[in-house]
């Protein structure tokens, strides 16, 4: 069984969360039978988060200093982005998140950061010399921040560097989720999910 952890910061965007929960949820129902065992769980350092555009989301698992190693056996970590005005960057230096990213990075596991979540990811300092993108609009104020880190900024909507997946906004989060699904399953399986979800 493959396992995906969706790490939620306060102020995460629900659309970016759903881009992964829903795609992989459909996979477990209509995907090829050999791939119907991918478990997706929302995790956070707190019991619930308030999403950028309203609504409170209760997470499935709380990650703490004491149990962080229980999450080391997950195959993928996904970090949805959010807005600063919704306190998304308030906890970007969270020690538990840093420990998790350190392990995933050192063990070449799949790391996915959507839109502004790239900033929180890079703040851990464990992503180095990798090609990365982030939100490209708003006078490039997020993209311009990438020069502050030891990475290679790429001005494209989706950038994949080995097991590091980044994208520039909610609109391509869905495409990114299919790229991850293909890496974990197959192109044939991805097309089946798209057909069943009327996404072609």
N, C-alpha and C positions, 0 to 999 in steps of 0.2 A: 504493500500500500504506500502510495506517495502522500506526503502531507504538506499543506501550504498554510503558513501563518500570515494573516493580514494584521500588521501592527498598526494600531490606531492611536494617533496623537489627538489631543483635544482640537476640535475645529476641522477635522478631516471632512472631505466632500463625499457625500453619500453616493453620488454617481460613480466616483472613482472606486469606491468600495464595491458597489454592485457590479461593476464591470468584471470583477473577478469572481465574486460569490455566485453570480447568476450564470456565467459561462461555464464554470466548473460544476455548478449544480445541474445544469442541463446535460453536461457530459456524463454525469453519474446516472442519468436516466435514459438518454437516447444514444450515447456514444457507443463505440465498439465495445463489446462485452469485456474484452481483456483490459480495457482502460477505465472501467466504471468503479474504480476504488480509490479515487483521489479525494482525500479529506481536506476540507477548507475550514479553518477556524479563525475567528477574530480574536485578537489578543491585545492587551494593553497593560500599562502599569497602574491602571485605575479601573474601577468597576464599570464605568460607563463614560461615554464622551458626548459632548454636544456637537452636532455637525454644523458646518459653516452656515448653511441656509436654514437652520432650525431642526428641531427633532433631536431626541436623545437616543443613543444607541448603546444597549447593554452588551458588553463583550462576553464571549463564551469562556475565555480563560484569562485570568489575571496573572501576569508575569512579575515575579518579585526577585529580590537578591537571593533568596533561599532556593527558588525553584527554576532559575533561569536555565540551568543545564538540562532541564527536562525538555527544553525546546531546541536543543542542539541536533536532535535527530530529524527535525523537519527538513524537507528538501528545498523549500522555497520560502523566502520572506518577501512580502509585498508591503510597500509603504505608500498609501494613498496621500495625496497632497491636500492642502487646505489654505485658508486665508489668515493672514496675520491678525486682522481685526477680530477673528474668532479664536485668537490665542494659539494658533497652530505652531508658532515658533517658540512659544513660552518654555516648553520642556525639551527643546532640541538637544540639550546637553544631558539628558537623562542617562544615568549610569547603567541602568539595566539594558536600555537600547544599545548603548555603546558596546557592552559586553557581548550582546547577541550578534551585532554586526561584525565585531572582531572575529568571532568564531566562524561566522558564515564566510567572511572574506578569506581568512586563513585556510579554510577548507574548500575553497572554490565552489561554494554552494550558490544557488541561483538567488540573486538579489534584484528586486524590482522596485524602482522608485518613480512615482508618477508626479509630473509637474513640479510644484514647489517642494515636494518631499525630498527632492534631490539635495536641497540645501541642508535639511536635517541629517540626511545620510552622510554628506560630505563633512559635516561638523564632527562626526565621530573620528575623523582623520585616518580611518582604516582603508579608505578607497584611494588608491594612488596610481598615477600614470595610466588611468583608464579613460576611454572616450565616453563623454557624458553630455547630455543636454538637459534643459529645464524649460520653464515658461519663457517664450520668445517675444511676447508682446510687452505692453506697458513700458515703452521706451527701453526695453531689454534690461530692466533693472535687476531681474533675477539672473538672466544669462550673464550679465556683466559681473555678477558676484563670483562666477565660476573661476575667474582669474586669481581669486584668493586661495585656491586650493591646488594641490599637486595632482591635477588631472588634465585631460585634453578636452577643452570645450569644443563641441561640434554643433553648429547652428542648423540642426535638422530636427524634424518632429519626433522621430523615433531613432534611438541609437542603441545598438547592441554590441557590447564588447565582451566576448566570451560568455560568461554567466552573469554579466551585469546588464540589466535592461532598464533604460530610462526613456521617458517621453515628455513632451512639452505641454500637455494639457489634457483636460477631461475628454475631449473629442477623440483623441487617439489612445485613450486608456483601453478601450474595447479592442482595438487592433493589437495592442500590446498583450492583452490577456490571451488572444488567439495565438500570438507568437510563442508565449510560454506554454500554452496547451499543446502546440505542435511539438515543442521541444520534449515535452513529457510523454506525448503519445505519437501521433502521426498526422501527416497532411490529410490523409483520407478521413481520419476521425474529425479533424477540424471542419472539413467540408460538410460532414454529416451534421455537426452541431449548428453550423451556419444555416443549412437548409431547414432544419427543424425550428430555428428561431427566426426564420424569414429575414436573415441578415445578409443575403447575397444580393 
